Amino acid sequence: MTTNKKPIWTRDFINIAVSNFFIFVALYAFITLLPLYILDLPSGTVAQAGLVTTIFFLSVIIVRPFSGMIIEKFGKKRMLILSMSAFALSTFSYTLTDDISLFLVLRLIHGISFSIATTVTISVVVDLVPPERRGEGIGYFGLSMNVALVAGPFIALTLQPLISYTMIFILFGIIGVIGLICSLAVKVKDEVVPVSSSERRRITWSDLFEKRALAISMVGMFVSFSYASILSFISIYAQSIGMVQAASFFFVTFAAVMILFRPITGRLFDSMGPNIVIIPSLIIYAVGLYLLSITSTPTMLLIAGGLIGLGYGTLLPCFQALAIQSSPNKRSTYATATFFTFFDTGVALGSFILGIVAGALGYSNLYLFMAIFVLFIAVYYSMVIRKQLPNTA
């Protein structure tokens, strides 16, 4: 007997994935580049360098709960185009000023456009991917973010000594325009929900969050909290143990292992359920963090990167899929916004709190602590959360 699976890699899927890739390339490039840019300004300070990232994520977190309501009211296609346009325009606008105050305003606007754009792209993907292959499809889509994690900083740090910051901003503005062009080509199921006059002034809990996605979103927040230790401090840790050169390949190994195993984990999620993927991935992630805490050679550092790539890199799309599956189809945009609100909050809190922990305990002990923390997440998920979710038996 032959079975005909509905395709995932349609033209629309490829276009929205490429569009999303360029958004995250710019995100990770600027996380790396902008602090250097601020410090190179005559009046730039370390505090201001940190503030350019903080204010961006603060605007993302504040807007994220409202993004589902905004997208539902104005339509996915319209908000996809508007948010992508604003994202590209904001990137170009960095060339217009070196005044710190105006620069921070641009970061605020950039964060708002990023928040809406990344919510609407995953919502479009949910519409495009066959329901029976949702775990696999969202997993493939997630690669656009994961590969950008390597590509963005690599492009930014390679170009920074070679060309001016203005030229780099123009380049990433062009990248944003390419993402916009790809999004224009996507056919979207666009149903604008009419709002009656009696409802226009009332904003309820359901306008901001999808309650059925809260359980898995909380787990996602805990995991992103732990991942902030990698995102924010891996380069500093590598420098402290004399492995700066090896650290440049950490995320390459991370991405390579993730890409290699993503087709397998996505299919397992759809065919055998999330538990067969999520619990082992949490354990592998914890092992990778532990190995990172005792790293003494470049080889150990790269093996740790591979294990973290396999563990953490598998978890994010699984959690996204579960947040959406836990909710009615008409609430998929709200489920996505809910998940990313918690996820972004975890990264923001982790970057701040774990910096204090690292200062008190050292980076090696920080990663040991995070390994234990992730094992507790595995216990929490297996004992509590999976009982609250559909199709997790």
C-alpha positions, 0 to 999 in steps of 0.5 A: 500500500502506498501513501501520498503525503501532502508536501511541506516544501511548497513554493509558499513554504520556501518563501516564508522560510527564506523571509524568516531566515533573513529576519533572524540573520539581521537579529543575530547580526545586530546582537553581535554588531551593535554593541561594538558600534556603540562603543566605537562612537565618541560618546558610547559607553558599555551601559549604552552598548548593553541598552541597545539589546535590552530595549530591543527585547523589551519592545518585543516582549511588550508587543508580543501579547498584542500581536495575535490580536493585531494580526487577527484584526488586520489580517495575516497578509497585511501585517506580514507585509507591513511588519517586514517593510518596517523591519527593513526600513528600520535597518536602513534607518540606522545609517541616518544617525549616530545620536544614541537617543535616536538610535534607541528609538530606532531599536524600539521600532525595530523590536516592534516590527520584529515581534509582529513579523515573527509571530505572523510568519509562524502563523502562516506556516501553520496554515501552509503545513499539512496538519498531520505533518505539523511537527515535521514542518515547523521543525524544518521552518525552525531551521531558518532561525537556527541557521541564521544564528550562525550566519548573522554573527559570521557575516557581521563579524567578518565584514566589521573590520573590512567595511564601514558600519554604514555599509553593513547597515545598508547590506542588512537593509537590502537583506530585509528587502529581499525578505520582504519580496519573498513575503510578497510572494506568499499566498496567505489564508487571510481572514480578518475577524470583524470587531463589533463596536461594543467590543472595540474598547475591551481587551480581555485576557484571551485577546493577549494570551491563549490559555491552552498554550500556557503550560507548554509556553512555561516549559519553553520559558524555562528552556530559553532561560537556560539557553540565555547562558549560551547566547550571552556568555559562551564567547566570554567563557571560551575566552576565559578558558583560552578557546576563542578560535574554537568558539567560532566553530561552536555554533557551526557544530551546533547548527550542523548537528541540528540540521542533520537530525531535524528531519528525523526528530520532526517525523518522530514527533508526528508519528510517535508523539512528542514525549519520544522526542522532548524528554530525550532532547532535554536529557541530551541538552543537559549532558551538553551543558555539563560537558561544557562546564568541564570543557578542557579541550577544543574537541570537548567544546565542539562536542558540547556544541553538537549535543546542545544543538541536538537537544535545544535545537530539537526542543524549540520547534517541538514546543511551538508545535505543541502550543499550536496543537493545544489550541483551536485552529482559529487561535493558532496566532494567539498560541504563537504569540503566547509561546514567544512572549514566554520564550522571549521573557526567558531569554531576557530574564536569563541574560540578566539573572545568569550574568549575576550568577556567573559573576558570583560562581564563575562560568564553569559552575554556571553551566553545571548549574544550568545542566541540573536546571534542565534535568529538573525541567525534564522532570517537570515536563514528564510529571506535570506538563505532558498530562495537560497536553493533547496527544502526548501519551 
